[in-house]
Amino acid sequence: MIKALIIDDEPSAVNTLRLMLERYVPEIKDLKSTNDAQEGLHLINTFKPQLLFLDIQMPMMTGFELLKQVPEINFNIIF
């Protein structure tokens, strides 16, 4: 079972990725998503994903700025 998190400011991109993962990656059993970078930071710390799908360009904070705020990166990242 893989726990995955999607952080992207575009709801349509999140929905498309979610549908593709649900259909083609059955190994992902627990999938959460958010359109807000700050909420994403909170989810990284509480949900503890094994795999993170991260948007690079977001309005309040870039994906790289978000990662700088994560104390320990112990998950795989797909940009």
C-alpha positions in Angstrom: 0.0 0.0 0.0 1.4 3.4 -1.0 0.3 6.6 0.6 0.4 9.5 -1.8 -0.3 13.3 -1.7 -1.0 15.7 -4.5 -0.2 19.4 -4.0 -1.2 21.6 -6.9 -3.0 25.0 -7.0 -5.1 24.0 -10.1 -8.1 21.9 -9.2 -8.5 20.5 -12.7 -4.9 19.2 -12.6 -5.5 17.6 -9.2 -8.7 15.9 -10.4 -7.1 14.6 -13.6 -4.1 13.2 -11.8 -6.3 11.7 -9.1 -8.4 9.9 -11.8 -5.4 8.6 -13.6 -3.8 7.3 -10.3 -7.0 5.6 -9.2 -7.4 3.9 -12.6 -3.8 3.0 -13.4 -1.9 2.7 -10.1 -3.7 0.3 -7.8 -0.7 0.2 -5.5 -1.8 3.7 -4.2 -4.4 2.8 -1.6 -4.5 6.1 0.3 -4.5 9.4 -1.7 -5.0 12.9 -0.4 -4.8 16.2 -2.2 -4.9 19.9 -1.7 -4.8 23.1 -3.7 -3.1 25.1 -0.9 0.6 24.9 -0.2 0.3 25.7 3.5 -2.2 22.9 3.9 0.1 20.7 1.9 2.9 21.3 4.4 0.5 20.3 7.2 -0.5 17.1 5.3 3.1 16.2 4.7 3.7 16.3 8.5 0.5 14.6 9.6 -0.4 12.2 6.7 3.3 11.2 6.1 3.0 10.3 2.4 5.5 7.9 0.7 5.0 9.7 -2.6 4.4 13.4 -3.2 3.1 14.8 -6.5 4.2 18.5 -6.3 3.4 21.5 -8.5 6.5 23.7 -9.0 4.7 27.0 -9.8 2.0 28.0 -7.2 0.9 31.5 -6.3 1.8 31.7 -2.6 4.8 29.5 -2.5 6.7 27.4 -5.1 7.1 23.7 -4.7 10.8 24.2 -4.0 10.0 26.8 -1.3 7.6 24.3 0.2 10.2 21.6 0.3 12.7 23.9 2.1 10.2 24.0 5.0 10.0 20.2 5.4 12.3 19.2 8.2 13.0 15.7 6.8 12.2 14.5 3.2 11.7 10.8 3.6 9.4 10.4 0.6 9.7 10.3 -3.2 8.8 13.4 -5.1 7.3 13.7 -8.6 7.2 17.3 -10.0 
